[in-house]
Structures are given as structure tokens and as C-alpha cells.
């Protein structure tokens, strides 16, 4: 995905979305069926799309948290009951690998002017546009602005600076734990590894193959940095996920963490937080000065199934009505939108800045989920002192190779 994927995220902020009042200018007739996950911005999009219904045009929209499983089943069938489906980085890769998605190049070219379709919205795999994205989420730096100001600590921009700031806060006994981190064994810690490893220029696969490349010098350096960071965290860091780290902030236990942008509004929730209005947001730290932020962009978007039996042109028009500039303008704070008319808010500026600084998208390869799982299941042994970094990476490599051979990714 291009670096121009810059501003947006999945956020349910504190107000009710408004439906854009502009008329629906869709040419054609028939029925369009849509399936997606269920959260506030998608409810908004669903309601906007359904406003296009008229006598000769019917829009059906299914919001469900089981959308991923239902979409996979629908696209594997002889004919899909859905004409549009919502997905993300991780879910599109296996569908694309199975040849189940329609390229959208011609439709984008046809309607680019009418709907002002921006390059930042285009999800490309090789030379084909396979989805239209509307928002992103990513992890970025949350920090206690009062503590950094009190001890004259500049906002860290690199992990060396994060460690220096943590050491100062520890020395001053300014807070219970200088750092927090979503280091829970499994998916969370693998995501932290991914963020730092990619920022170091690491590659998960050998070029042009599904063979693993993460058991490397950069992989070892990544783990060593993570171990240093964990030294400033709670002793039970390997049990803490996103919600737990968010609560550490709210209870005043930590001063800094790379946390998901979608949790930013909760920092000021006075019903939950003892530090409301004391948390600020900035770009995710880089591993080296001038390098990309150590985070990955997770986008949400829509695609058209290859086995749909409806009209792709009609479905595409309905999609773009739901993602129009008018919708974004009327609902600026519902998401971090992928349109230039979007105006970053206090809670989204850290994500927007990270994206603009060149944070990469989370990898879109079908085998990446197996790599993620293998890393998450094994690197905890190094973090807890049971193995060396090289041993843990070798275990993860072996687990991935075994699974990849069973799936046919590796012969």
C-alpha cells in the first residue's frame, strides 16, 4: 500500500454520527447487498448507503461482528449473496490470494472525478486496485505531558529517547512505572515486534517467496530493544493487552506507551480516568533518528467479490456514496478518514502524524497471519529470560515453516 495512506483510524468518539443530507446520485437499478463489521463509523456508512434506496433500487446492509467468517464463506461459494464486503489488511490477503476479489481499476477510473476518489483511498496489490479504504488505526506515543514538563523531558521521537526519558522518570520516582506496553504473549507482543522490526528495515519473507526472513540480526536487535523497554514496565507486562495498558494510564500508573489511537478519547473520560487532560499524543517513536515511525497502519475498506451476481458498477456507486466527501465533512470526528477534507482532532493527531511520517501498512500477504501467530507464541520465552533471542526466533521460524508447509505456502 502506498505511503500516501495518511490520516485516519477506527475510533468511536463521543457523539452520535450524522447522516449527510446530500442527495444520492446513483445511475442504474437493481439490488445491492453489503456486509461489514459493526462499529460506529460502519453504522454511519450503512445508514448513508441505505438512503440510496428508491423504487427501483434496493440496498440491504448487514452489520455483524461475524462478518469475517461470513464473508469468507460467501466468497468461496458458487455465488456470493453480497455485492460489497468490508475488510482490512489482514482479511483481504487470503481472499486476494484465492482469486476471490474483483480489480477495481476500471471503476475507479470511471468514477474518480464524480466522487473525487483520492489516491490515499486506493488499496493496491501489485498493479491492481483491490479495495477502497476509508480509515486507519495505528499505535502511537501517548505520554503524560505534566510529568515530561515537570522534569524538562522533551517528547521522545526515537526509542533511544524513550529509554532516556524512562530512566529519568525512574530515577525521579515520578510514576510507578515509566513505560507501558501491549506485551501480552500472543497477538499483542507479536504486533509490537512487527512495529519495531519493520521500522528497522526488517523483512518477514525472503524476496519473492514465503520463506521466513525474520530470524535475523534485525530480529535479534528488535527483541533486545523490546527487552530494554520491558525493564521499565510493570513486572506482569507479558500479561497486559491494550485494555490493561489503557487502564494503567487512566489510573496514573504509567507515563508513556505506544498505544492504539482508538483508545485516545478514553484518556479524558472523567468517569474512568484520574489523569483526564494530562495525556498528550505524538508520532510513534522511530528506531533511528529520521527513520519511519515504529508502528503499522491498519486500514478498513470495502471490496467487491469476484463471484457476485449483481452489477459491479452499481455496487461501486453505492460504495462511493457511503464514503463521499459530504459524509466525512458531516462526521469528521467519527473516524480518522482517508480523505483530504478530514481535519485531525486532538485524539487523532498522533495517528495522522505517524502516517504522514511514513509509517508502513501492516503487511498484506496471506501467510503473514501465520508469521504473526508463530512470533507471538514464542518470543515470550526470550522476554521472560527462558531463552536467548536467537533461540526464540528459531522456535518461531520452525513453527511458521511447519504451518506454512501444511498450508502449501512452502513446498
C-alpha positions as CSV (number, residue, x, y, z in Angstrom):
1,X,0.0,0.0,0.0
2,X,1.3,3.5,-0.8
3,X,2.8,5.8,1.7
4,X,0.0,8.3,0.8
5,X,-2.3,6.4,3.1
6,X,-2.1,9.2,5.6
7,X,-4.8,10.3,8.0
8,X,-7.4,8.1,9.7
9,X,-8.3,5.3,12.1
10,X,-11.0,3.3,13.6
11,X,-12.4,5.4,16.5
12,X,-15.7,5.5,18.2
13,X,-15.6,9.0,19.6
14,X,-18.1,10.7,21.9
15,X,-21.0,11.7,19.7
16,X,-23.8,10.3,17.5
17,X,-22.9,10.3,13.8
18,X,-24.9,12.5,11.5
19,X,-26.1,11.3,8.1
20,X,-25.1,13.5,5.2
21,X,-28.1,15.2,3.7
22,X,-26.8,15.4,0.1
23,X,-28.9,13.5,-2.4
24,X,-27.8,10.1,-3.7
25,X,-26.9,10.3,-7.4
26,X,-26.7,6.6,-8.4
27,X,-27.3,5.6,-12.0
28,X,-28.9,2.2,-12.6
29,X,-31.4,-0.1,-10.8
30,X,-31.3,-3.4,-9.0
31,X,-30.3,-4.7,-5.6
32,X,-27.0,-4.2,-3.7
33,X,-26.3,-6.3,-0.6
34,X,-23.5,-5.3,1.8
35,X,-21.8,-7.0,4.8
36,X,-19.4,-5.4,7.3
37,X,-18.3,-5.4,10.8
38,X,-20.3,-3.5,13.3
39,X,-19.0,-0.3,15.0
40,X,-20.0,3.4,14.8
41,X,-18.4,4.5,11.6
42,X,-19.7,1.5,9.8
43,X,-23.2,2.1,11.2
44,X,-22.9,5.6,9.7
45,X,-21.8,4.3,6.3
46,X,-24.6,1.7,6.4
47,X,-27.2,4.3,7.0
48,X,-25.8,6.5,4.3
49,X,-25.8,3.7,1.7
50,X,-29.4,2.7,2.6
51,X,-30.5,6.3,2.0
52,X,-29.9,5.5,-1.7
53,X,-32.8,3.0,-1.8
54,X,-35.7,4.0,-4.0
55,X,-38.4,2.3,-6.0
56,X,-36.1,0.6,-8.5
57,X,-33.1,0.3,-6.2
58,X,-32.9,-1.7,-3.0
59,X,-29.9,-1.6,-0.6
60,X,-29.6,-4.3,2.1
61,X,-26.8,-3.9,4.6
62,X,-25.8,-6.5,7.3
63,X,-23.7,-5.3,10.2
64,X,-22.2,-8.2,12.2
65,X,-19.2,-8.9,14.3
66,X,-19.1,-12.3,12.5
67,X,-18.5,-10.6,9.1
68,X,-15.1,-12.0,8.5
69,X,-16.3,-15.6,8.7
70,X,-19.4,-14.9,6.7
71,X,-17.5,-13.1,4.0
72,X,-15.0,-15.9,3.6
73,X,-17.9,-18.4,3.2
74,X,-19.7,-16.1,0.8
75,X,-16.7,-15.6,-1.4
76,X,-15.9,-19.3,-1.5
77,X,-19.4,-20.2,-2.7
78,X,-20.5,-20.5,-6.3
79,X,-22.3,-17.2,-6.0
80,X,-21.9,-14.5,-3.3
81,X,-25.0,-13.2,-1.6
82,X,-23.0,-9.9,-1.0
83,X,-22.1,-7.4,-3.6
84,X,-19.9,-5.4,-1.3
85,X,-17.9,-6.5,1.7
86,X,-15.8,-4.7,4.3
87,X,-12.4,-5.9,5.3
88,X,-8.9,-4.9,6.5
89,X,-5.2,-5.5,5.9
90,X,-5.2,-9.0,7.4
91,X,-8.5,-10.2,5.9
92,X,-8.0,-9.1,2.3
93,X,-4.8,-11.0,1.8
94,X,-6.2,-14.6,1.8
95,X,-9.1,-13.5,-0.3
96,X,-6.9,-11.9,-2.9
97,X,-4.5,-15.0,-2.9
98,X,-7.5,-17.2,-3.6
99,X,-8.5,-15.0,-6.6
100,X,-11.9,-14.1,-4.9
101,X,-11.8,-10.3,-5.4
102,X,-12.5,-8.1,-8.4
103,X,-10.0,-5.5,-9.5
104,X,-11.5,-2.0,-9.3
105,X,-9.1,-0.2,-11.7
106,X,-11.8,0.5,-14.4
107,X,-14.4,1.6,-11.9
108,X,-12.0,3.9,-10.1
109,X,-11.1,5.5,-13.5
110,X,-14.7,5.9,-14.4
111,X,-15.9,7.5,-11.2
112,X,-12.7,9.2,-10.0
113,X,-13.9,12.6,-10.9
114,X,-17.5,12.3,-9.8
115,X,-16.6,11.1,-6.3
116,X,-13.2,12.7,-6.0
117,X,-11.6,9.3,-5.3
118,X,-8.2,10.1,-3.8
119,X,-5.0,8.0,-4.1
120,X,-4.8,7.6,-0.3
121,X,-8.0,5.5,-0.5
122,X,-6.7,3.0,-3.0
123,X,-5.5,-0.3,-1.8
124,X,-3.2,-1.8,-4.4
125,X,-1.8,-5.3,-4.7
126,X,0.8,-5.2,-7.4
127,X,-0.9,-3.0,-10.1
128,X,-4.5,-3.8,-9.2
129,X,-6.7,-1.7,-7.0
130,X,-8.4,-4.4,-4.8
131,X,-10.2,-2.2,-2.2
132,X,-11.3,1.3,-1.3
133,X,-10.2,2.3,2.2
134,X,-11.9,4.9,4.3
135,X,-10.0,4.9,7.7
136,X,-7.0,3.7,9.6
137,X,-5.9,2.9,13.1
138,X,-2.4,2.6,14.4
139,X,-0.3,2.7,17.6
140,X,1.4,5.9,18.5
141,X,3.0,7.6,21.5
142,X,0.8,8.5,24.5
143,X,2.5,10.5,27.2
144,X,1.9,12.4,30.5
145,X,2.6,15.9,29.5
146,X,2.7,17.1,33.1
147,X,5.5,14.7,34.1
148,X,7.6,15.4,31.0
149,X,7.2,19.2,31.6
150,X,8.0,18.9,35.3
151,X,11.3,17.1,34.6
152,X,12.1,19.1,31.4
153,X,12.0,16.0,29.3
154,X,11.4,16.6,25.5
155,X,8.7,14.5,23.9
156,X,10.6,11.4,22.6
157,X,10.9,10.9,18.9
158,X,13.1,7.8,18.9
159,X,13.3,4.7,21.1
160,X,16.7,5.9,22.4
161,X,14.9,9.0,23.7
162,X,12.1,6.9,25.1
163,X,14.6,4.9,27.1
164,X,16.4,8.0,28.3
165,X,13.1,9.6,29.4
166,X,12.1,6.4,31.2
167,X,15.4,6.3,33.0
168,X,15.0,9.9,34.2
169,X,11.4,9.2,35.4
170,X,12.5,6.1,37.2
171,X,15.4,8.0,38.9
172,X,13.0,10.7,40.0
173,X,10.4,8.2,41.1
174,X,7.9,10.3,39.2
175,X,5.5,7.5,38.5
176,X,5.0,3.8,39.4
177,X,6.2,2.5,36.0
178,X,7.7,4.9,33.4
179,X,6.5,2.8,30.5
180,X,3.6,0.7,29.5
181,X,3.4,-1.7,26.5
182,X,0.9,-4.1,24.9
183,X,3.3,-7.0,25.6
184,X,0.8,-9.7,26.3
185,X,2.0,-13.0,24.9
186,X,0.4,-13.9,21.6
187,X,-1.1,-11.4,19.2
188,X,-0.2,-8.3,21.2
189,X,3.5,-8.9,21.6
190,X,3.8,-10.1,18.0
191,X,2.3,-6.7,16.9
192,X,4.9,-4.9,19.0
193,X,7.6,-6.9,17.3
194,X,6.2,-6.1,13.9
195,X,6.1,-2.4,14.6
196,X,9.8,-2.2,15.7
197,X,11.1,-4.8,13.2
198,X,9.6,-3.1,10.1
199,X,10.9,0.3,11.4
200,X,14.4,-1.3,11.5
201,X,14.0,-2.2,7.8
202,X,13.3,-5.9,8.5
203,X,11.6,-8.2,6.1
204,X,9.4,-11.1,7.1
205,X,9.9,-13.1,3.9
206,X,12.8,-13.8,1.6
207,X,12.2,-11.8,-1.7
208,X,9.6,-13.5,-4.0
209,X,9.0,-16.4,-1.6
210,X,7.0,-17.4,1.5
211,X,10.3,-18.4,3.2
212,X,10.8,-16.7,6.6
213,X,13.4,-14.0,7.0
214,X,12.7,-12.7,10.5
215,X,15.2,-15.0,12.2
216,X,17.9,-12.4,11.5
217,X,20.2,-9.9,13.0
218,X,17.4,-7.3,12.8
219,X,15.1,-9.7,14.5
220,X,17.5,-10.1,17.4
221,X,18.0,-6.4,17.7
222,X,14.3,-5.9,17.8
223,X,13.9,-8.3,20.7
224,X,16.8,-6.8,22.6
225,X,15.1,-3.3,22.3
226,X,11.8,-4.8,23.5
227,X,13.5,-6.3,26.5
228,X,15.1,-3.0,27.4
229,X,11.7,-1.3,27.2
230,X,10.1,-4.0,29.3
231,X,12.6,-3.2,32.0
232,X,10.7,0.0,32.7
233,X,7.3,-1.7,32.7
234,X,5.1,-3.5,35.2
235,X,6.5,-6.9,36.3
236,X,3.5,-8.5,34.7
237,X,4.0,-6.8,31.3
238,X,3.7,-10.1,29.4
239,X,0.1,-10.3,30.6
240,X,-1.0,-6.8,29.6
241,X,-3.1,-6.1,26.5
242,X,-4.4,-2.9,25.1
243,X,-7.2,-2.5,27.6
244,X,-4.9,-3.2,30.5
245,X,-2.4,-0.6,29.3
246,X,-5.2,1.9,28.8
247,X,-6.3,1.4,32.4
248,X,-2.7,1.8,33.6
249,X,-2.7,5.3,32.0
250,X,-6.2,6.1,33.5
251,X,-5.0,5.1,37.0
252,X,-1.9,7.2,36.7
253,X,0.5,4.2,36.9
254,X,2.5,4.9,33.7
255,X,3.9,7.9,31.9
256,X,4.4,6.7,28.3
257,X,3.3,3.9,25.9
258,X,2.8,3.2,22.3
259,X,-1.0,2.6,22.3
260,X,-3.7,2.3,19.8
261,X,-5.1,5.6,18.6
262,X,-8.7,4.3,19.1
263,X,-8.0,4.4,22.8
264,X,-7.1,8.1,22.9
265,X,-10.6,9.5,23.8
266,X,-10.7,7.2,26.8
267,X,-7.8,9.1,28.3
268,X,-10.1,12.1,29.0
269,X,-13.1,10.0,30.2
270,X,-13.5,11.5,33.7
271,X,-15.7,8.6,34.7
272,X,-12.7,6.3,34.3
273,X,-9.6,8.4,34.3
274,X,-7.7,10.0,37.1
275,X,-5.5,11.8,34.6
276,X,-8.0,13.4,32.3
277,X,-6.5,16.2,30.2
278,X,-3.0,15.2,31.2
279,X,-2.3,12.7,28.4
280,X,-0.9,14.0,25.1
281,X,-0.4,12.3,21.8
282,X,2.5,12.3,19.3
283,X,4.1,10.3,16.5
284,X,5.2,6.8,17.2
285,X,8.9,6.7,18.1
286,X,11.3,5.6,15.4
287,X,14.1,3.1,15.9
288,X,16.7,5.5,14.4
289,X,16.5,9.3,14.1
290,X,14.9,10.2,10.8
291,X,13.6,6.7,10.3
292,X,9.9,5.7,9.9
293,X,7.7,5.6,13.0
294,X,7.7,2.2,14.7
295,X,4.1,1.4,14.0
296,X,1.9,-0.1,11.3
297,X,-1.2,1.3,9.7
298,X,-4.3,-0.8,9.8
299,X,-6.9,0.2,7.3
300,X,-10.6,-0.6,6.9
301,X,-12.2,-0.6,3.4
302,X,-14.6,-2.3,1.0
303,X,-14.1,-4.7,-1.9
304,X,-16.3,-6.4,-4.5
305,X,-16.4,-10.2,-4.6
306,X,-15.5,-11.8,-7.8
307,X,-18.4,-14.2,-7.5
308,X,-21.1,-11.6,-7.0
309,X,-24.0,-12.0,-9.3
310,X,-25.1,-8.3,-9.3
311,X,-23.9,-5.3,-11.1
312,X,-20.3,-4.2,-10.0
313,X,-20.9,-0.8,-11.4
314,X,-24.0,-0.2,-9.3
315,X,-22.3,-1.7,-6.2
316,X,-19.3,0.6,-6.7
317,X,-21.5,3.7,-6.9
318,X,-23.3,2.8,-3.7
319,X,-19.9,2.3,-2.0
320,X,-18.7,5.7,-3.1
321,X,-21.9,7.4,-1.9
322,X,-21.2,5.9,1.5
323,X,-17.7,7.3,1.5
324,X,-18.3,10.7,0.0
325,X,-16.7,13.9,1.0
326,X,-20.0,15.1,2.3
327,X,-20.2,12.1,4.7
328,X,-16.7,12.9,6.0
329,X,-17.4,16.7,6.4
330,X,-20.6,16.0,8.4
331,X,-18.9,13.3,10.6
332,X,-15.3,14.5,10.9
333,X,-14.7,13.1,14.4
334,X,-16.3,9.6,13.9
335,X,-13.1,8.2,12.3
336,X,-9.7,9.1,11.0
337,X,-10.9,9.3,7.5
338,X,-8.8,8.8,4.3
339,X,-9.9,12.0,2.6
340,X,-8.1,15.3,2.4
341,X,-11.2,17.1,3.7
342,X,-10.7,15.3,7.0
343,X,-9.4,17.5,9.8
344,X,-7.4,15.7,12.5
345,X,-8.6,16.1,16.1
346,X,-6.8,16.2,19.4
347,X,-7.3,12.4,19.6
348,X,-6.3,11.6,16.0
349,X,-3.2,13.8,15.6
350,X,-0.8,11.2,16.8
351,X,-2.1,8.7,14.2
352,X,-2.2,11.3,11.5
353,X,1.4,12.4,12.2
354,X,2.6,8.8,12.3
355,X,1.1,8.1,8.9
356,X,2.4,11.3,7.4
357,X,5.9,10.4,8.7
358,X,5.9,7.3,6.6
359,X,4.6,4.5,8.9
360,X,4.1,1.4,6.7
361,X,0.9,-0.5,6.3
362,X,0.6,-3.8,8.1
363,X,1.8,-6.4,5.6
364,X,-0.8,-7.8,3.2
365,X,0.4,-11.3,2.5
366,X,-1.8,-14.4,3.2
367,X,0.9,-16.1,5.2
368,X,1.5,-13.1,7.5
369,X,-1.1,-14.2,10.0
370,X,0.9,-17.4,10.5
371,X,4.1,-15.5,11.0
372,X,2.3,-13.2,13.5
373,X,1.0,-16.2,15.4
374,X,4.3,-18.0,15.4
375,X,6.2,-15.0,16.7
376,X,3.6,-14.2,19.4
377,X,3.7,-17.8,20.7
378,X,7.4,-18.0,21.0
379,X,9.2,-14.7,21.7
380,X,7.8,-14.5,25.2
381,X,10.4,-17.1,26.2
382,X,13.2,-14.6,25.5
383,X,11.3,-11.8,27.2
384,X,10.9,-13.8,30.3
385,X,14.5,-15.0,30.3
386,X,14.0,-18.6,29.4
387,X,15.8,-18.5,26.0
388,X,18.1,-16.3,24.0
389,X,16.7,-14.1,21.4
390,X,18.1,-16.3,18.6
391,X,16.6,-19.4,20.2
392,X,13.1,-17.8,20.4
393,X,13.3,-16.6,16.8
394,X,14.4,-20.1,15.7
395,X,11.4,-21.6,17.5
396,X,9.1,-19.1,15.8
397,X,10.7,-19.8,12.5
398,X,10.3,-23.5,12.9
399,X,6.6,-23.1,13.9
400,X,5.9,-20.9,10.9
401,X,7.7,-23.3,8.4
402,X,5.7,-26.3,9.8
403,X,2.4,-24.4,9.4
404,X,3.3,-22.9,6.0
405,X,4.1,-26.4,4.6
406,X,0.8,-27.7,5.8
407,X,-1.0,-24.8,4.1
408,X,1.1,-25.3,0.9
409,X,2.9,-21.9,1.1
410,X,6.2,-23.7,1.3
411,X,6.9,-26.9,-0.6
